[in-house]
Amino acid sequence: MTGRGDMTAAGLRRAILAIALPATLTGVATALFGMADTWVIGQLGEPVAQGAVELGARFLMALLVVFNFLRSSTVALTAQATGRGDEAAQAAVLTRALAAALLIGTVLLALQPLAVSLGLEMFGARGALVEQARTYVGIRYWGGLPWLINTALTGWLIGRRQLRQVMAVEIGANIVHVLLDVSLVLGLHLGVAGIAVATLTSETLKLAALAVVAARQGPARQALALVRQRATWEAGELLKLLALNRDLFLRTLLLMAANILFARAGAQQGPTVLAANAILLQLFMLGALALDGFESAAQVLTGEALGARDRAAFDRQVRHILAWAGASAAILALIYLIAAPSLAASFSTDPAVIATVRTYAIWAAVLPLVGVASFVFDGVFIGASWTRAMLVSMTAALAAFVAMQIGFQAWGNQGLWLAFSLFFVARAAGQAWLLPGLARRSFG
């Protein structure tokens, strides 16, 4: 591992790539393995079963993804404590993060009957579809608590630069998931229940593996003892954690709102445009996962620099991460420019959808280029705990997106994609404008 004090260009490159590459591989592998549920249940040739899995997975993702702030805040606070060389603070971050995960998970389990009923009603499930979706959700819902704990553990390990261990656990758990999918659904013919059991089992095994990895870290050995110490639960530290998590939670809701507005505007243009936009968004999400490693690198490295009160290291890290992420985005954009029409067309057999995808395929290449700076700045702002400023910039960008969406309506779907692309530009521009002042205050 590159030393944290290595400020040479080569040292920074090694530090960035040591974090970004495992994080990227983890995200892409998880996304690809995640397609296994859809593929395996699709082999049964039962549209109701396939629809139930899709519906149930969307509901649970919507329920849990808003709590992903547990990972981000834990990465930031752990990296800052690491930058200070404060192992006791790292242990305290782990203790508080796990306590928050347990509290949220317990509340969700208590609300299970109400949450499942309201969730399936919200998605409009009816008849046999709702019964099978209820079977799937009823089993997989119990995986919510392990998922939350895994989110906290993953954030803590990333904050300590244990990316390779996290990658190994994620890939191993996903391989187990796929094998269970095939065995339970195609071998034992358990259908929707088999998919849910496979997911619940792999999430639980991931928890066990992450716990073993974390337990081998020096500060983790102090975490259990800190539960009984009053200093761990001081109001100031809890309020700091609450403020970070609140801002990240609200920022996630705003990002979800932008995606919903985009989907809604596409739906108003008819099912063919809606289907084409959904396919292109899948390519965008895959690209975002490929670039997500640089956001993780920004969270860890800038968090360490802030903890060490090293403004020079912070500035150099931001510049280098932006440069590496920008170069990676350019390569990805070139690949999409050449291959996006063919890749996107493989998601559908409908000639009208394929033709529509090809009309708008250029946006698959544009989005990585215009979005990459906002991804990196998100990592910088999280690593430095500037979550309130990030929330403000996201609010302004969402307002700009709504205005542009209305203003570009005459251009149809091209105008919608243009507004969506400029939404990312607005996010990055707002953060770039705020960053110098925030850095002066934080390091001053």
C-alpha positions as CSV (number, residue, x, y, z in Angstrom):
1,M,0.0,0.0,0.0
2,T,1.2,3.5,-0.8
3,G,2.1,5.4,2.3
4,R,-0.3,8.1,3.3
5,G,2.5,10.7,3.3
6,D,3.7,10.0,-0.3
7,M,2.9,13.2,-2.1
8,T,4.7,12.4,-5.4
9,A,2.7,12.1,-8.6
10,A,3.5,8.3,-8.7
11,G,2.5,7.9,-5.1
12,L,-0.8,9.7,-5.6
13,R,-1.5,7.6,-8.7
14,R,-0.9,4.4,-6.8
15,A,-3.0,5.6,-3.9
16,I,-5.9,6.6,-6.2
17,L,-5.9,3.4,-8.2
18,A,-5.4,1.2,-5.1
19,I,-8.8,2.5,-4.0
20,A,-10.6,3.2,-7.3
21,L,-9.9,-0.1,-9.1
22,P,-11.1,-2.5,-6.4
23,A,-14.2,-0.3,-5.8
24,T,-15.0,-0.2,-9.5
25,L,-14.6,-3.9,-9.9
26,T,-16.8,-4.5,-6.9
27,G,-19.5,-2.2,-8.2
28,V,-19.6,-3.6,-11.7
29,A,-19.3,-7.3,-10.5
30,T,-22.2,-6.7,-8.1
31,A,-24.4,-5.2,-10.8
32,L,-23.6,-8.0,-13.2
33,F,-24.3,-10.7,-10.6
34,G,-27.4,-8.8,-9.7
35,M,-28.8,-9.7,-13.1
36,A,-28.8,-13.3,-12.1
37,D,-32.1,-13.1,-10.4
38,T,-33.8,-11.8,-13.5
39,W,-32.1,-14.4,-15.8
40,V,-32.8,-17.4,-13.6
41,I,-36.4,-16.6,-12.9
42,G,-36.8,-15.9,-16.6
43,Q,-35.8,-19.5,-17.4
44,L,-39.1,-20.7,-15.9
45,G,-41.1,-18.9,-18.6
46,E,-43.6,-17.6,-16.1
47,P,-44.2,-13.8,-16.6
48,V,-46.0,-13.5,-13.2
49,A,-43.0,-15.0,-11.3
50,Q,-40.6,-12.8,-13.2
51,G,-42.8,-9.7,-12.6
52,A,-43.1,-10.6,-8.9
53,V,-39.3,-10.7,-8.5
54,E,-38.8,-7.5,-10.4
55,L,-41.5,-5.7,-8.3
56,G,-40.3,-7.1,-5.0
57,A,-36.7,-6.2,-5.7
58,R,-37.6,-2.6,-6.7
59,F,-39.7,-2.1,-3.6
60,L,-36.9,-3.4,-1.3
61,M,-34.3,-1.3,-3.1
62,A,-36.4,1.8,-2.8
63,L,-36.8,1.0,0.9
64,L,-33.1,0.4,1.7
65,V,-31.2,2.6,-0.7
66,V,-32.1,5.8,1.2
67,F,-30.1,4.4,4.1
68,N,-26.9,4.1,2.1
69,F,-25.8,7.2,4.0
70,L,-24.6,4.8,6.6
71,R,-21.8,3.8,4.3
72,S,-20.9,7.3,3.1
73,S,-20.8,8.9,6.5
74,T,-18.8,6.0,8.0
75,V,-16.2,6.2,5.2
76,A,-15.8,9.9,5.8
77,L,-15.5,9.8,9.6
78,T,-13.2,6.7,9.5
79,A,-10.9,8.3,6.9
80,Q,-10.7,11.5,8.9
81,A,-9.8,9.5,12.0
82,T,-7.2,7.5,10.0
83,G,-5.7,10.8,8.8
84,R,-5.3,11.9,12.4
85,G,-3.8,8.5,13.3
86,D,-6.5,8.1,16.0
87,E,-7.4,4.4,16.3
88,A,-9.7,5.1,19.3
89,A,-11.8,7.4,17.1
90,Q,-11.9,4.8,14.3
91,A,-13.2,2.3,16.8
92,A,-15.9,4.8,18.0
93,V,-17.0,5.4,14.4
94,L,-17.5,1.7,13.9
95,T,-19.5,1.4,17.2
96,R,-21.8,4.3,16.4
97,A,-22.3,3.1,12.8
98,L,-23.2,-0.4,13.9
99,A,-25.6,1.0,16.5
100,A,-27.3,3.2,13.9
101,A,-27.6,0.2,11.5
102,L,-29.1,-2.0,14.3
103,L,-31.6,0.8,15.3
104,I,-32.8,1.4,11.7
105,G,-33.0,-2.4,11.0
106,T,-35.0,-3.0,14.2
107,V,-37.5,-0.2,13.3
108,L,-37.9,-1.6,9.8
109,L,-38.6,-5.1,11.1
110,A,-41.2,-3.7,13.5
111,L,-42.8,-1.9,10.5
112,Q,-42.7,-5.0,8.2
113,P,-46.4,-5.7,8.0
114,L,-47.3,-2.1,7.2
115,A,-44.3,-1.5,5.0
116,V,-44.9,-4.5,2.8
117,S,-48.6,-3.8,2.4
118,L,-48.1,-0.1,1.5
119,G,-45.2,-0.9,-0.7
120,L,-46.9,-3.4,-2.9
121,E,-50.0,-1.2,-3.0
122,M,-47.8,1.7,-4.1
123,F,-46.4,-0.4,-7.0
124,G,-49.9,-1.4,-8.1
125,A,-49.5,-5.1,-7.7
126,R,-52.7,-7.1,-8.2
127,G,-53.9,-10.7,-8.3
128,A,-51.4,-13.5,-8.6
129,L,-48.6,-11.0,-9.0
130,V,-49.2,-9.5,-5.6
131,E,-49.3,-12.9,-4.0
132,Q,-46.0,-14.0,-5.4
133,A,-44.4,-10.6,-4.8
134,R,-45.6,-10.9,-1.1
135,T,-43.9,-14.3,-0.9
136,Y,-40.6,-12.8,-2.3
137,V,-40.7,-9.7,-0.1
138,G,-41.8,-11.7,3.0
139,I,-38.6,-13.8,2.9
140,R,-36.1,-11.2,1.6
141,Y,-37.3,-8.4,4.0
142,W,-35.4,-10.2,6.8
143,G,-32.2,-9.5,4.8
144,G,-32.7,-5.7,5.5
145,L,-30.9,-5.8,8.9
146,P,-27.9,-7.7,7.5
147,W,-27.8,-5.3,4.5
148,L,-27.7,-2.3,6.9
149,I,-25.0,-3.8,9.0
150,N,-23.0,-4.7,5.9
151,T,-23.3,-1.1,4.7
152,A,-21.8,0.1,7.9
153,L,-19.0,-2.5,7.9
154,T,-18.2,-1.8,4.3
155,G,-18.0,1.9,4.9
156,W,-15.6,1.4,7.8
157,L,-13.4,-1.0,5.9
158,I,-13.2,1.4,2.9
159,G,-12.4,4.3,5.2
160,R,-9.4,2.2,6.3
161,R,-8.4,1.4,2.7
162,Q,-9.3,-2.3,3.0
163,L,-10.8,-2.2,-0.6
164,R,-9.3,-5.6,-1.7
165,Q,-10.9,-7.4,1.2
166,V,-14.2,-5.7,0.6
167,M,-14.0,-6.7,-3.1
168,A,-13.2,-10.3,-2.3
169,V,-16.2,-10.6,0.1
170,E,-18.6,-8.9,-2.4
171,I,-17.5,-11.1,-5.3
172,G,-17.5,-14.3,-3.2
173,A,-21.0,-13.5,-1.8
174,N,-22.3,-12.8,-5.3
175,I,-20.9,-16.1,-6.6
176,V,-22.7,-17.9,-3.8
177,H,-25.9,-16.0,-4.7
178,V,-25.8,-17.1,-8.3
179,L,-25.1,-20.7,-7.3
180,L,-28.0,-20.7,-4.9
181,D,-30.3,-19.1,-7.5
182,V,-29.6,-21.9,-10.0
183,S,-29.8,-24.6,-7.3
184,L,-33.0,-23.5,-5.6
185,V,-34.9,-22.3,-8.7
186,L,-33.8,-24.5,-11.5
187,G,-32.8,-27.5,-9.4
188,L,-35.3,-27.6,-6.5
189,H,-38.0,-25.6,-8.4
190,L,-38.7,-23.2,-5.5
191,G,-39.6,-20.4,-7.9
192,V,-39.9,-16.9,-6.4
193,A,-39.2,-18.2,-2.9
194,G,-35.9,-19.7,-4.1
195,I,-34.7,-16.3,-5.5
196,A,-35.6,-14.7,-2.1
197,V,-33.8,-17.4,-0.1
198,A,-30.7,-17.1,-2.3
199,T,-30.5,-13.3,-1.7
200,L,-31.2,-13.6,2.1
201,T,-28.6,-16.3,2.4
202,S,-25.9,-14.5,0.5
203,E,-26.4,-11.3,2.4
204,T,-26.1,-13.1,5.7
205,L,-23.0,-14.9,4.6
206,K,-21.6,-11.6,3.5
207,L,-22.2,-10.2,7.0
208,A,-20.3,-13.1,8.5
209,A,-17.4,-12.6,6.1
210,L,-17.2,-8.8,6.6
211,A,-17.4,-9.3,10.4
212,V,-14.4,-11.6,10.3
213,V,-12.4,-9.1,8.1
214,A,-13.3,-6.2,10.4
215,A,-12.5,-8.1,13.5
216,R,-8.9,-8.5,12.3
217,Q,-8.5,-4.7,12.2
218,G,-6.8,-3.3,15.3
219,P,-9.4,-0.6,16.1
220,A,-12.3,-3.1,15.8
221,R,-11.1,-4.9,18.9
222,Q,-11.9,-1.8,20.9
223,A,-15.4,-1.3,19.4
224,L,-17.3,-3.7,21.7
225,A,-15.7,-2.2,24.8
226,L,-16.7,1.3,23.7
227,V,-20.4,0.4,23.8
228,R,-20.2,0.7,27.6
229,Q,-18.3,3.9,27.7
230,R,-20.2,7.2,28.1
231,A,-17.8,9.1,25.9
232,T,-18.9,7.0,22.9
233,W,-22.4,8.4,23.1
234,E,-21.5,12.1,23.8
235,A,-24.1,14.4,22.4
236,G,-21.6,16.3,20.2
237,E,-20.4,13.2,18.4
238,L,-23.9,11.8,18.0
239,L,-25.1,15.2,16.6
240,K,-22.2,15.2,14.2
241,L,-23.2,11.8,12.9
242,L,-26.9,12.7,12.8
243,A,-26.1,15.9,10.8
244,L,-24.0,14.0,8.2
245,N,-26.6,11.2,7.9
246,R,-29.5,13.7,7.7
247,D,-27.9,15.6,4.8
248,L,-26.9,12.5,2.9
249,F,-30.4,11.1,3.4
250,L,-32.1,14.2,2.0
251,R,-29.5,14.4,-0.9
252,T,-30.4,10.8,-1.8
253,L,-34.1,11.7,-1.9
254,L,-33.4,14.7,-4.2
255,L,-31.4,12.5,-6.5
256,M,-34.2,9.9,-6.5
257,A,-36.7,12.8,-7.3
258,A,-34.6,13.8,-10.4
259,N,-34.7,10.2,-11.6
260,I,-38.4,9.9,-11.1
261,L,-39.0,13.2,-12.9
262,F,-36.9,12.0,-15.8
263,A,-38.8,8.6,-16.0
264,R,-42.1,10.4,-15.7
265,A,-41.3,12.8,-18.6
266,G,-40.2,9.8,-20.7
267,A,-43.4,8.0,-19.9
268,Q,-45.5,10.9,-21.2
269,Q,-43.9,10.4,-24.6
270,G,-45.2,6.9,-24.9
271,P,-44.2,3.3,-24.1
272,T,-41.6,3.1,-26.9
273,V,-39.6,6.2,-25.7
274,L,-40.0,5.0,-22.1
275,A,-38.5,1.6,-23.0
276,A,-35.7,3.2,-25.0
277,N,-34.8,5.6,-22.2
278,A,-34.8,2.8,-19.6
279,I,-32.3,0.9,-21.7
280,L,-30.0,3.9,-22.1
281,L,-30.3,4.5,-18.4
282,Q,-29.1,1.0,-17.7
283,L,-26.0,1.8,-19.8
284,F,-25.6,5.0,-17.8
285,M,-25.8,3.2,-14.5
286,L,-23.2,0.6,-15.6
287,G,-20.9,3.5,-16.6
288,A,-21.6,5.3,-13.3
289,L,-20.6,2.1,-11.4
290,A,-17.4,2.0,-13.5
291,L,-16.5,5.5,-12.4
292,D,-17.8,5.1,-8.9
293,G,-14.4,4.0,-7.7
294,F,-13.0,7.5,-8.1
295,E,-15.7,8.8,-5.8
296,S,-14.6,6.2,-3.3
297,A,-11.0,7.3,-3.7
298,A,-12.0,11.0,-3.2
299,Q,-13.9,10.1,0.0
300,V,-11.0,8.2,1.5
301,L,-8.1,10.4,0.4
302,T,-9.6,13.8,1.1
303,G,-11.0,12.5,4.4
304,E,-7.5,11.5,5.4
305,A,-6.1,14.9,4.3
306,L,-8.7,16.8,6.3
307,G,-8.0,14.6,9.4
308,A,-4.3,15.3,9.0
309,R,-5.0,19.0,8.4
310,D,-2.9,18.8,5.2
311,R,-4.3,21.4,2.7
312,A,-1.5,20.8,0.1
313,A,-2.3,17.0,0.0
314,F,-6.0,17.8,-0.2
315,D,-5.6,20.1,-3.2
316,R,-3.3,17.7,-5.1
317,Q,-5.6,14.8,-4.4
318,V,-8.7,16.6,-5.8
319,R,-6.7,17.6,-9.0
320,H,-5.3,14.1,-9.6
321,I,-8.6,12.3,-8.9
322,L,-10.4,14.6,-11.3
323,A,-7.7,14.0,-14.0
324,W,-7.8,10.2,-13.6
325,A,-11.6,10.1,-13.5
326,G,-11.9,12.4,-16.5
327,A,-9.5,10.2,-18.6
328,S,-11.5,7.1,-17.6
329,A,-14.8,8.9,-18.5
330,A,-13.4,9.8,-21.9
331,I,-12.4,6.2,-22.6
332,L,-15.9,5.0,-21.5
333,A,-17.6,7.7,-23.7
334,L,-15.6,6.5,-26.7
335,I,-16.6,2.9,-26.1
336,Y,-20.3,3.9,-25.8
337,L,-20.0,6.1,-28.8
338,I,-18.9,3.1,-30.9
339,A,-20.9,0.3,-29.2
340,A,-23.9,1.9,-27.4
341,P,-26.4,1.4,-30.3
342,S,-25.5,-2.3,-30.5
343,L,-25.4,-2.8,-26.8
344,A,-28.6,-1.0,-26.1
345,A,-30.4,-2.9,-29.0
346,S,-29.5,-6.2,-27.4
347,F,-31.9,-5.4,-24.5
348,S,-35.0,-5.5,-26.7
349,T,-36.4,-7.4,-29.7
350,D,-39.0,-4.7,-30.6
351,P,-37.9,-3.0,-33.8
352,A,-39.5,0.3,-32.7
353,V,-37.7,0.3,-29.4
354,I,-34.4,-0.6,-31.1
355,A,-34.8,2.2,-33.6
356,T,-35.6,4.7,-30.8
357,V,-32.6,3.6,-28.8
358,R,-30.3,4.3,-31.8
359,T,-31.8,7.7,-32.2
360,Y,-30.8,8.7,-28.6
361,A,-27.8,6.5,-28.2
362,I,-25.4,9.5,-28.3
363,W,-26.5,10.4,-24.8
364,A,-25.0,7.2,-23.4
365,A,-21.6,8.6,-24.5
366,V,-22.3,12.2,-23.3
367,L,-23.4,11.3,-19.7
368,P,-20.1,9.9,-18.5
369,L,-18.3,13.0,-19.7
370,V,-20.7,15.5,-18.1
371,G,-21.3,13.4,-15.0
372,V,-17.8,12.4,-13.9
373,A,-16.9,15.7,-12.2
374,S,-20.1,15.6,-10.1
375,F,-19.2,12.0,-9.0
376,V,-15.7,13.1,-7.9
377,F,-17.0,16.2,-6.1
378,D,-19.6,14.1,-4.3
379,G,-16.7,12.0,-2.9
380,V,-14.7,15.1,-1.9
381,F,-17.6,16.7,-0.1
382,I,-18.5,13.5,1.7
383,G,-14.9,12.8,2.7
384,A,-14.6,16.4,4.0
385,S,-18.0,16.1,5.8
386,W,-19.3,19.1,3.7
387,T,-22.7,17.3,3.4
388,R,-24.8,20.4,4.1
389,A,-23.1,22.2,1.1
390,M,-23.6,19.1,-1.0
391,L,-27.3,19.2,-0.1
392,V,-27.5,22.9,-1.1
393,S,-25.8,22.3,-4.4
394,M,-28.1,19.3,-5.2
395,T,-31.2,21.3,-4.4
396,A,-30.1,24.1,-6.7
397,A,-29.2,21.6,-9.4
398,L,-32.6,19.9,-9.1
399,A,-34.4,23.2,-9.4
400,A,-32.3,23.9,-12.5
401,F,-33.2,20.5,-13.9
402,V,-36.9,21.1,-13.5
403,A,-36.6,24.5,-15.2
404,M,-34.7,23.1,-18.1
405,Q,-37.0,20.2,-18.4
406,I,-39.9,22.6,-18.9
407,G,-37.9,25.0,-21.1
408,F,-36.7,22.2,-23.4
409,Q,-40.1,20.5,-23.8
410,A,-40.4,21.6,-27.4
411,W,-37.4,19.5,-28.3
412,G,-39.1,16.3,-27.1
413,N,-36.9,13.5,-25.8
414,Q,-33.7,15.1,-27.0
415,G,-34.5,18.1,-24.8
416,L,-35.2,15.7,-21.9
417,W,-31.8,14.1,-22.2
418,L,-30.1,17.5,-22.6
419,A,-31.8,18.7,-19.4
420,F,-30.7,15.5,-17.6
421,S,-27.1,15.9,-18.8
422,L,-27.0,19.6,-17.7
423,F,-28.4,18.5,-14.3
424,F,-25.0,16.8,-13.7
425,V,-23.1,19.9,-15.0
426,A,-25.1,22.1,-12.6
427,R,-24.2,19.7,-9.7
428,A,-20.5,19.9,-10.5
429,A,-20.5,23.6,-11.1
430,G,-22.2,24.4,-7.8
431,Q,-19.8,22.2,-5.9
432,A,-16.7,23.6,-7.7
433,W,-17.9,27.1,-6.8
434,L,-18.4,26.2,-3.1
435,L,-15.2,24.2,-2.7
436,P,-12.5,26.9,-2.3
437,G,-14.4,28.7,0.5
438,L,-15.1,25.4,2.3
439,A,-11.5,24.4,2.1
440,R,-10.3,27.7,3.5
441,R,-12.6,27.3,6.5
442,S,-11.9,23.7,7.1
443,F,-8.1,24.0,6.9
444,G,-7.9,27.5,8.3
